[in-house]
Amino acid sequence: MRIRDSLRSAVKSLGHGKTRSILTMLGIVIGIASVIILMSIGQSAQDLILQQVQGLGSDLIIVIPGGSTNSRLSSPAQSQGIVVASLKQADVDALSREPSIAGVAAEVRGQASAIYQDNDMTVTYDGVTANFFAMRNFGIQQGYAFTQSDIDSFNHVAVIGSSLATTLFGNLNPIGKLMRLGTQSFRVVGVLEKKGTGAFGIDQDNMVVLPITVAQKQMLGIDYLNDFIIQANGAYNIDFVKGRVQTILEQNHGITDPNKDDFTIETQQDILSLLGNITSILTLFLTAIASISLIVGGIGIMNIMLVSVIERTREIGLRKAVGASDKDILQQFLIESVLITLVGGAIGVTLGAVFVVAIYFILSTFFAIGWVFAFPLSAVFISLAVAAGTGIIFGIYPARQAARKSPIEALRYE
């Protein structure tokens, strides 16, 4: 029997039992749609995170306190909630004298309630040096960024995020207004341009930026720094600059064994590589979980096909009586099984695509997350290939059972 004839016969057979065929496809439809949705969400999340990290700038190096091993999944002590006071102003001064470094911006960070009249909000505040705004590409929407003079004079001035300005001041012009941050009062001198969520999940539109001297000494009462942001001199290779940063800090801290460094240095490429590995593993894990429903759908197909073989025993006997071979019968039932899964797979891909577009619309419209739309074509090809494979794997046993039936016993079957 030619494949075209088998295909026509399979379509006709499945058309006779539409309800049963639809219910049989349901497991495959749900499984494929789940795989499409999760792979798309995983890719979107990965693109969003990597886009935020790339926004830091390819010539920037980040130094945070606490050492880490060479393991790709290890993390510095600070990221585990452990306070490490290894970075000091002396390190900033030493790094600033290095020719391969264009600039060093130091940071301290804390949380407090920002209050203006009856409006308040818990925010993250950053104490920074004056070059922070230029190095991090933080544009000023209103007012101005504070200067080195404000830092040296311990002036209580603040630059706030655009969303925080709306939350606290509404339609009022915040420039020149006094707001309270914790127990201290600050005059708002600038409002940042809208930036969205930055790297590592920090909401940059609801942050407060303060002179580092005020934040460090008066707000937090500490003598150490939370991190440095270093801008490499464009005339030098980024890896060379990273090596110089390590050498200078080790000399400053009296460290002779690099394995005992009390700081961690990361370039943009290091962060991208690590985050890419983590998000890929998570996407693979979620996709594997979603694929379980494909196995369930495959078992359902096998059960339905076995029932179909029993119901069509006389038909099988008649086909064999008029000359159909075991191969023809095997081909007939295998094509029916694959056809069910491919049609279910196509419906699942369409359904998954609709959900992906809906998720993108909701997150980007109502939550202003800046969600990145991603619909990997690889997910479509993988899903359809898996659907066809499921049809073959779970359809071959019923097909073999049908092909092995004796034509005489099949014709006698009631």
C-alpha positions in Angstrom: 0.0 0.0 0.0 1.3 3.4 -0.9 1.9 6.0 1.8 -0.5 8.4 0.2 -3.3 5.8 0.4 -2.4 5.0 4.0 -2.5 8.7 4.8 -5.9 9.1 3.2 -7.2 6.1 5.0 -5.8 7.4 8.3 -7.5 10.8 7.9 -10.8 9.0 7.1 -10.4 6.7 10.1 -9.7 9.6 12.5 -12.6 11.6 11.0 -15.0 8.8 12.0 -14.2 9.3 15.7 -13.8 13.1 15.9 -14.5 13.3 19.6 -12.1 10.5 20.5 -9.4 11.9 18.2 -9.7 15.4 19.8 -9.5 13.9 23.4 -6.5 11.8 22.3 -4.7 14.9 21.0 -5.5 16.9 24.2 -2.5 15.6 26.1 -0.1 16.4 23.2 -1.6 19.9 22.7 -1.1 20.7 26.4 2.4 19.3 26.5 3.6 21.1 23.3 2.0 24.4 24.4 3.7 24.1 27.8 7.0 23.5 26.2 6.6 26.4 23.9 5.5 28.8 26.7 8.3 27.8 29.1 11.0 27.9 26.5 9.8 31.3 25.3 9.6 32.7 28.9 13.0 31.3 29.7 14.5 32.9 26.5 12.7 36.2 27.3 14.0 36.3 30.9 17.5 35.5 29.7 17.4 38.2 27.1 16.0 40.7 29.6 18.7 39.9 32.2 21.5 40.0 29.7 20.2 43.2 28.2 20.3 44.8 31.7 23.9 43.6 32.3 25.0 44.9 28.9 23.6 48.3 30.0 26.4 48.5 32.5 28.8 49.1 29.7 31.4 46.8 28.1 34.4 48.8 29.6 33.2 48.6 33.2 34.7 46.3 35.9 32.8 45.7 39.1 34.7 45.0 42.4 32.7 43.6 45.4 34.0 42.6 48.8 34.5 38.9 49.7 36.5 36.3 47.7 35.0 33.6 45.6 36.5 30.3 44.3 37.0 29.5 40.6 33.8 27.6 40.5 31.3 29.0 37.9 28.5 28.7 40.4 30.3 30.1 43.4 29.3 33.5 44.8 31.1 36.1 46.9 30.3 36.4 50.6 28.4 39.7 50.1 25.8 38.1 47.8 25.1 35.6 50.6 24.2 38.3 53.1 27.6 38.3 54.9 29.0 41.8 55.6 32.6 42.0 54.4 34.5 45.3 55.2 37.5 44.7 52.9 37.0 47.6 50.4 38.2 51.1 51.7 38.7 54.6 50.4 42.5 53.8 50.2 41.7 51.3 47.5 39.9 53.9 45.5 42.8 56.3 45.8 45.3 53.6 44.7 43.2 52.5 41.7 42.7 56.1 40.6 46.4 56.5 40.1 46.6 53.5 37.7 47.0 54.7 34.0 44.9 51.9 32.6 41.9 53.0 34.7 39.9 56.0 33.4 37.8 56.3 36.6 36.6 54.7 39.8 33.1 55.2 41.3 32.6 54.0 44.8 29.2 53.0 46.3 27.6 52.3 49.6 24.0 51.1 49.8 21.1 51.0 52.3 17.4 51.1 52.7 15.1 53.6 54.4 11.7 55.2 54.2 11.5 58.2 51.9 8.8 60.6 53.2 7.3 63.8 51.9 4.2 65.1 53.7 1.8 62.2 53.8 3.5 60.2 51.1 6.1 57.6 51.9 7.9 54.7 50.3 10.6 52.3 51.3 13.5 52.8 48.9 17.1 51.7 48.2 19.5 54.6 48.5 23.0 54.7 46.9 25.8 56.8 48.3 28.1 57.5 45.3 31.0 59.6 44.1 30.4 62.5 41.6 31.6 60.5 38.6 28.9 57.8 39.2 26.3 59.4 37.0 28.5 59.6 33.9 30.0 56.2 34.3 26.6 54.5 34.7 25.0 56.6 32.0 22.4 58.0 34.5 20.9 61.0 32.7 19.2 63.9 34.6 15.6 64.7 33.7 15.2 67.7 36.0 17.6 69.7 38.0 21.3 68.6 38.3 23.5 65.9 39.7 25.4 66.8 42.8 29.1 67.7 42.5 32.3 66.9 44.3 31.8 70.1 46.3 28.5 68.7 47.7 30.4 65.4 48.6 33.3 67.3 50.4 30.9 69.6 52.2 28.6 66.7 53.4 25.6 68.5 51.8 22.3 66.9 52.3 21.2 66.8 48.6 19.6 64.0 46.7 18.8 62.9 43.2 15.7 60.7 43.0 14.3 58.3 40.4 11.4 59.3 38.2 8.8 57.0 39.6 9.7 58.0 43.2 9.3 61.6 42.2 5.7 60.9 41.1 5.0 58.8 44.2 6.2 61.4 46.7 5.5 64.7 45.0 2.7 63.9 42.5 2.3 66.8 40.1 4.5 69.1 42.1 8.0 70.0 40.9 10.3 68.1 43.3 13.3 70.3 42.7 14.2 72.2 45.8 11.7 70.3 48.0 12.8 68.8 51.3 12.2 65.1 51.8 13.0 62.9 54.7 15.1 59.7 54.3 15.1 57.7 57.5 15.9 60.3 60.2 17.7 62.7 57.9 16.4 65.5 55.7 17.5 66.0 52.1 16.9 68.7 49.5 16.0 67.2 46.1 18.3 68.7 43.4 17.7 66.3 40.5 15.4 63.7 39.0 16.8 60.8 37.0 15.7 59.9 33.6 13.5 56.8 33.4 15.8 53.7 33.6 13.6 50.7 34.5 14.8 47.7 36.4 18.6 47.5 36.3 21.0 44.7 36.7 20.4 42.4 39.6 16.8 43.4 40.0 17.4 47.0 41.4 14.5 49.3 40.5 16.4 52.4 39.3 13.3 54.5 39.0 12.6 54.3 42.8 16.1 54.8 44.1 17.7 57.8 45.9 21.2 58.8 45.0 23.2 60.6 47.8 26.7 62.0 48.3 28.8 59.1 49.4 30.1 60.9 52.5 26.6 61.6 53.8 25.4 58.0 53.1 28.5 56.3 54.5 29.2 58.4 57.6 25.8 59.8 58.6 23.2 57.3 57.3 25.0 54.0 57.7 27.9 54.8 60.1 30.4 52.6 58.3 34.0 53.1 57.1 34.0 50.6 54.3 32.5 50.5 50.8 30.0 48.1 49.2 31.6 48.1 45.8 33.6 49.9 43.1 32.7 50.5 39.5 35.9 50.9 37.5 36.0 52.3 33.9 38.8 50.9 31.8 41.0 53.2 29.8 40.0 52.6 26.1 43.7 52.3 25.2 44.0 49.1 27.2 42.5 45.6 26.9 39.8 44.9 29.5 41.5 41.7 30.7 44.8 43.6 31.2 42.9 46.2 33.3 41.2 43.5 35.3 44.7 42.0 36.1 46.0 45.4 37.2 43.0 45.9 39.5 43.7 42.5 41.1 47.4 43.3 41.5 46.8 46.7 43.1 44.1 45.5 45.5 46.3 42.5 46.6 49.2 44.9 47.3 46.9 47.2 49.2 45.5 44.3 51.3 48.8 42.6 51.8 47.7 39.4 49.9 50.3 37.2 48.3 48.1 34.2 47.5 45.5 35.0 44.8 43.3 32.1 46.2 42.9 34.2 49.4 41.7 37.4 47.8 39.1 39.2 50.0 37.4 40.8 46.9 35.8 39.6 43.7 36.4 41.2 40.3 33.8 40.8 37.5 33.8 42.1 34.0 30.6 42.4 31.9 31.6 39.2 30.0 32.1 37.3 33.3 28.6 38.3 34.5 27.0 37.6 31.1 28.6 34.1 31.0 27.5 33.2 34.5 23.9 34.5 34.1 23.6 32.8 30.7 24.6 29.5 32.2 22.1 29.9 35.1 19.2 30.9 32.9 19.9 28.2 30.4 19.9 25.5 33.1 16.6 26.9 34.6 15.0 26.9 31.1 16.1 23.4 30.5 14.8 22.3 33.9 11.4 23.9 33.4 11.1 22.5 29.8 11.9 19.0 31.1 9.1 19.3 33.7 6.7 20.5 30.9 7.8 17.5 28.8 6.3 15.1 31.3 2.9 16.0 30.0 4.1 14.8 26.5 4.8 11.4 28.0 1.3 11.3 29.6 -0.2 12.3 26.2 1.8 9.6 24.5 0.5 6.9 26.9 -3.0 8.2 26.1 -2.4 7.8 22.4 -1.1 4.2 22.9 -4.2 3.3 24.9 -6.6 4.7 22.4 -4.7 3.1 19.5 -4.9 -0.3 21.3 -8.6 0.1 21.7 -8.8 1.1 18.0 -7.0 -2.1 17.1 -9.5 -4.2 19.0 -12.5 -2.4 17.5 -11.2 -2.7 14.0 -10.1 -6.4 14.2 -12.6 -7.4 11.5 -11.3 -4.6 9.3 -7.7 -5.8 9.7 -8.8 -9.4 8.8 -10.6 -8.2 5.7 -7.6 -6.1 4.6 -5.3 -9.1 5.0 -7.8 -11.3 3.2 -7.6 -9.1 0.1 -3.8 -9.0 0.1 -2.6 -6.5 2.7 0.7 -7.4 4.2 1.8 -7.1 7.8 3.9 -4.1 6.7 0.8 -2.4 5.2 -1.2 -2.8 8.5 1.8 -1.6 10.6 2.2 1.4 8.3 -1.6 2.2 8.5 -1.8 2.3 12.3 1.6 4.0 12.7 0.6 6.8 10.3 -2.6 7.3 12.3 -0.6 7.6 15.5 1.9 10.1 14.0 -0.9 12.1 12.4 -2.7 12.5 15.7 0.5 13.8 17.4 1.5 16.1 14.5 -2.0 17.7 14.4 -1.9 18.0 18.2 1.6 19.4 18.0 0.5 22.1 15.5 -2.4 23.1 17.6 -0.1 23.2 20.7 2.4 25.4 18.9 -0.4 27.8 17.9 -1.8 27.8 21.4 1.6 28.4 22.9 2.3 31.3 20.6 -1.0 32.9 21.5 -0.1 32.6 25.2 3.4 34.0 24.7 2.0 37.1 22.9 -0.6 37.5 25.7 2.1 37.3 28.4 4.3 39.8 26.6 1.3 42.2 26.2 0.3 42.0 29.8 3.8 42.3 31.3 4.8 45.2 29.0 1.5 47.1 29.2 0.3 46.7 32.8 3.4 46.0 34.8 6.0 48.1 32.8 8.6 45.4 33.3 10.3 46.0 29.9 9.7 42.4 29.1 11.6 41.2 26.0 9.5 39.3 23.4 11.1 36.0 22.4 9.7 33.2 20.4 12.5 30.8 19.6 11.9 28.9 16.4 14.0 26.1 17.8 11.1 25.5 20.3 8.8 25.0 17.3 11.0 22.5 15.5 11.8 20.7 18.7 8.2 20.5 19.7 7.1 19.1 16.3 10.0 16.7 16.2 9.1 15.5 19.7 5.4 15.2 18.7 6.3 13.0 15.7 8.7 10.9 17.9 5.9 10.5 20.5 3.6 9.2 17.8 6.1 6.7 16.5 7.3 5.5 20.0 3.8 5.1 21.5 2.2 4.1 18.2 4.5 1.3 17.2 3.3 -1.2 19.8 -0.4 -1.0 18.8 0.6 -1.0 15.2 2.6 -4.2 15.7 -0.3 -5.8 17.6 -2.5 -5.0 14.6 0.0 -6.3 12.0 0.4 -9.6 13.9 -3.2 -10.6 13.8 -4.2 -13.7 11.9 -6.6 -12.9 9.1 -8.8 -16.0 9.8 -9.1 -15.2 13.6 -9.7 -11.5 12.7 -12.5 -12.3 10.4 -14.1 -14.5 13.0 -13.9 -11.8 15.7 -17.3 -10.5 16.9 
